[in-house]
């Protein structure tokens, strides 16, 4: 079969869909992944067909120095994304139709699921929705940034907040789809109150996150399947640099520091904080520069810190003693699967949610908002992750998470729903006289 996958966002929004596409290709399917050109090399390096889909969030983050200052304010982020998606959507109908040419199945992820849904309606194709985070109302807290105390509300209150969150998301997305995508494809607008108003659906939803970190709601219908995370593993031929290998072997396990795709996080101040804590405590750190450019002369001169550009998380995290990160879904699951505690410093969007999940499971101390990260608070958090009880909790969580087979579960679910044929079935059909 020919499968086209749509996804945009940061690399964390693309890597899991590449992992899914790689497994589909291994099963004999022809996979095309449509995403922004910034991730084109990631797609083609893993043997998948690439098609362009406007979604350059890195440039946006670099252009707007105040974006992350608004990152933990749901109304402010809603206004910013509403405008940005409306602009990006101008290119989506043409790009989406080109990517879907000759496809037998469309898969739409995150904010571009409705693009896949609209194209599927136009072409008469089946469509599957994928989400890398829990987007449906449930007994768990919603993804939107909230004060710390609100992550302990009862299930009924969380369901109400979840419904309100979905309404906010639709207000963000409506101009892109109602005013641009649907008219350009010759389709009527979605009927009010919009396609996100209810939980039941005709299409299958695959949620690529851990049901251990976020248990599925018992009220969800069978069309919602939480599979476990979709992990794109380091290539078997991956070899770290000699410098990194030497650093890892030259002392106790270091602590990972990385903020992934977060930009405008005052990288110099953050680097200075880490450097001074290293000097005061003697702790060793591996610092990943990421989009935020976490480099400075102070760091370069500190023998306790080793700087890396990019090292696969699934290779590096198990070699760390703990991880200091922003709380993105991908980094969160990488640290948790490695069985190490996290110190989460949220910057943006759903990151406080993931911090709350790790804390609830005993694998992290309370989150420290980026604006409140000081040397003293970081030192207290480092002492917390060295507590034997927290280390045991993190290790036990990692052992449970490593048993999850998210990609395999997703593929078997697609097969069970008759949306793709198993490798054995496809082989039998090809050899039938």
Secondary structure, DSSP 4 states (H G I P E B T S, - for coil): -EEEEE--SSHHHHHHHHHHHHHHHHTT-EEEEEE-GGGHHHHHHTT-EEEE----HHHHHHH-TTTGGGTT-HHHHHHHHHHHHHHHHHHHHHHHHHHTTT-SEEEEEGGGHHHHHHHHHHHT-EEEEEESS--S--SSPPSS---GGGGG--HHHHHHHHHHHHHHHHHHHHHHIIIIIHHHTT-PPPPTT-TTS-S--SSEEEE-S-TTTSPPPTTS-TTEEE------PPPTT----HHHHHHHHTSS--EEEE-TT--SS-HHHHHHHHHHHHHHH---EEEE-TTTT---HHHHT-TTEEEES---HHHHGGG-SEEEE---HHHHHHHHHTT-EEEE---STTHHHHHHHHHHTTSB-----GGG--HHHHHHHHHHHTSHHHHHHHHHHHHHHTT--HHHHHHHHHHHTTSS--HHHHHHHHH--
